[in-house]
Amino acid sequence: MKQLPARGLLLTVFIAAAFPLQAATRFELGFAWSFVRPFFKSTYTSAYAPPLAPASYYVSSSADQTLALWGRPTTGSDGCFNVLFDEHFGVQFLADYHKPGFHGVNSPYHVVLNYVTTVPVTYDKTDAAWPDTSGDLTQTTFSLNGLARLVLSRAVLLSFSGGLSYFYLEGKALPLGFTSFTLTHDGAAYLLAEKTYRMSFQFGPRSHYGLNLGSELAFRVKLAVIVALDLRWFHAARFDCPLKLKPSEEITEPLDEVEAAVNLGVLRVSPSYLRLGLFLRFAF
């Protein structure tokens, strides 16, 4: 009998505490245009043995090159949803999307083939004018943050926030070199034919976890309209991403055979970036 008043008292205290919290809770929904500086900087070294058909003439071969993939600064779009429990503390949900291009100066593409007809023969070629890297990275990031806010004046707000981030990315780039040889004999002479592709490769989609930390200076234009500058750093550890070739009509050999021959490896990927966003938020 004595437990009922105690439970009723606890329920009363809980309801009484919930009403002020609900009354103080505010929401902000915002959208932004942003400038993004990716920290994506990676290299991929391709080394494999170009095939020769027929294989009976083959002795040995090698091909090598190093491709550089650097992320270009770009623009992006962002969204945020803030839940404020009072004027100073809350939680924040962020969504970021951007698509930086790749660039990078590549090493020469070097191919050597040793084969035998009536005598041993060596084919050695270096393409010093191998094109620079092109392509792009598509990245989406979702974050859940704790939020602390200082009210500097009725119109000026300074906020700090940080928390966990989920990175989802995929990319494509070119040109990755692949060479194959064909040796024919017309009864009088041997003719070596070379075929070199400049192939497009891709990686992902892959996901990864990391952190973000940022600060924001906001100006209240009207009671329910806020303009803000948000500077934020997103960081995740680098990780390996397997490569695969993109299908192309120019590649006449079966794609799986080319992938096996070119000995595709992994690319070391960094999803980290720095972002400056111009937000327009609506409070309700």
N, C-alpha and C positions, 0 to 999 in steps of 0.2 A: 504493500500500500504506500510505503514511503518513497518508492522508486518513481511513481507517476508524477508527483510534484517536481522531482529533480529533473526528469526528462522534459517536462513542460517548461521548466525554467531554462534549460539548455536550448530548447527550440525557440523560445522567446528571444534569448540573447542572440542566436544565430540570425533570426529574421531581422532583429533590430540593427545588427551589424551589416546585413546585406543591403538594406535600403539606402544608407548613405553611400555605400560603394557603387550601387547601381546609379544613383543620382549623380555621382562624380565622374562616372565613366564617359569618355568622349571618343569619337572615332574620326579618323582622317583618311581620306582616299586620295592618292596622288598619282600623277603621270609625269614622265620626264623625257627630255632629250638629253643625251649625254655624250661626252668625249671620252674615249676609251684608249688607254695605252696598254696593249698586251705585253706580257713578259715572255711570250713564246719565242724561244730562240733555240733551235735544234739543228743538228746535222745528221745526215744519213749516208753511210758509206756502203756503196754497192760493189761487191766483188763476186764474180762467178766465172764459169768456164763456158764460153760460147760454143754451141754445138756445130758439128760439121756433118753433112750428109753427102755421100755414104760414110759411115763411121770407120770403114776399113782404111781410109786414108788419114784418119785423125791420129795425131801424136799427143799434142797438148794445146791448151789455150788459156787465156785469161783476159778479163776485162775489169776495169775499176774506174770509179769516179766517186766524188763526194758532193752531195747536194746540201745546200744551206737553206733552211726554212726559218725566216724571221717574220714575226707578226708586224704588220703595219698599223700605226694609229688609225682609228676609225671612229665613227659615231654609232650610237646605239639607242635603244629605247628601253624605258624602265617603268616599273609600277611599284607602288608601296601602299600598305594598309597599316595604319597605326591604331593601336588600342591603348588609350591613356586612362589609367586608373585615377589619376589626379593631375595637377598641373605639371608634375615633375617626373613621374615614372610611368612606364608602360611597356608594351611589347610591339615589335615591328615585323612585318612580313614584306620581303622584297623579291622582285622578279626582274632580272636583267637579261637583255638579248642584244647581241652584237655579232658582226660578221667581218672580222678583219681579213684583209688580203695578206698573202705571203709574198716575200721577195727574198733575194739572196744570191750572192755571186757563187757560181759553181766551178768546181775544178774541171780541167780538160777530161774528155772521155777517151780512155786509152784501151786499145784492143790489140792483142797479140794472138796469132794462130800459127802453130807449127804442124805441118802435115807432110806427107811423103807421096810422091808420084814415082818417077824413076829415080829421083834424088830428093833429099830433104829440102823443104821450102819453108821460109818464115814470112808471114804477113804481119806487118807492124804499122799501126795507124793511130795517130793522136788527133782528136778533134778539139783544138784549142779554143774554138769559138762556140763551145757548148752553151746553149741559151741559159739565162738566169732563171731562177725559180719563179713560177707564178702559181696562183691558186688561192684558196681561202679557207678560213676556219669558221664554222658556225657554232656558237656557244650560247647556252642558256643557263642561268644561275638562279637558284631559289635560296633564300636566306631567312632564318628565324633569329631575331635579335632581341636582346634586352635594350631598353631605351631610357635614357636619363636626360632631362631637359631643364635648362636654366631660363627663367623669364627675366630678361634684361630690362625690358620695358613693356608697355602694353602692345607695342608693335614689333619688338625685336625678340627673337627666341634663339637660343643656342643649345644644340642637342648633341649628345654623344651616344653611339649605339654600336653593338657588335654581337657576334654570335656564330652559329653554325651555317655553313653554306653547302649546297649540293650543286655540283658542276656537271653539266651534260654537254658533250661536244662531239663533233665529227669534222673531218677536213678532207680536202683533196688538193693535189698539187701535181706539177709536171715541170721538166721532162726527165723521166728515168730512162736510161738507155738500155736497149737489148739488141744484140747482134747475133745473127745466125748465118752460116755459110753453106753453100752448095758447090760441089766440085763435079764437073762434067768432063767427058772425054769424047771428042768427035772422031777419033781414029787418027788424028794428026797431032792434036795438042790438047792440053788440059786447060780448062777455063774455070776460074774461081769466081763465084758470084757472092757478093755480100749484101745482106739486108739488115738495115739498122732502123729500129723504131725509137721514137721519142714518146714514151708512154706516160699516161696519167695514172697516178696511184691514189689510194684513199685509205683513211684510217677511221676507226670508230663505226657507229656511235659507241661511246664509252661514258661511264659516269664515275664521279670521284667526289670525295668529301673534303672540306677544308673550312677555313674561317674567313670572316670579314670584320673590319673595324673601320669606323668612319665618324666624321663630325659634320654638322649641318648648321648653317646660319640661315635663319628664316625671317621673313618679314610679313607681318599680317597686313594685307592690303585692305581687306574688309573683315568683319567679324568671322565670316565663314570661308574666306579665301586667303590662302597663304602661298607666297612665292619663296622658294628655298634653293640654296646652293649646297649640294651634298658632295663632299670629297670622301672617297671610300677606297680602301685597299682590300682586294680579295686574294687570298693565298691558299694554295694547295700544293702538296708535295708532288714532285715530278713522278711520272709513271710511264711504263712501256706500253705502247699500243701497236698491235700487229698491223702490218701493211697488206694490202691486196690491190690487184690491178683493176682499173676500170675498163669495162668492155669498150672496144673500139672497132669500127669497120676496117681500119687500116691494118689491124693485126690479123693476118691470114692463118696463122697457126692456132691450134686450140689454146684457149686462154689458160687452162689449168696446166698445160705443158710448158707454156711460157713462164708462168709463175714458178713452177718447179725448177726450170732451167736457170732463171735469174736469181734464185735463192733469196727470196724476199725475207726480210727480217722484221725488226720492230723499230719504231721511232720513239725516242724519248720525248714525252709531251709535258708541257707546263701550262696548266689552265689559269695561272695567276694573272692578275691585271690590276691597273689603277683606273678609277673612274671618277669623273667630275660630272655630276648631273644637275640640270636646271629643272626643278620640280614645280609643278602647279598642283596644290593640294586644296581639297575642300573638306572643311570640318563640319561634323554634324553630331 
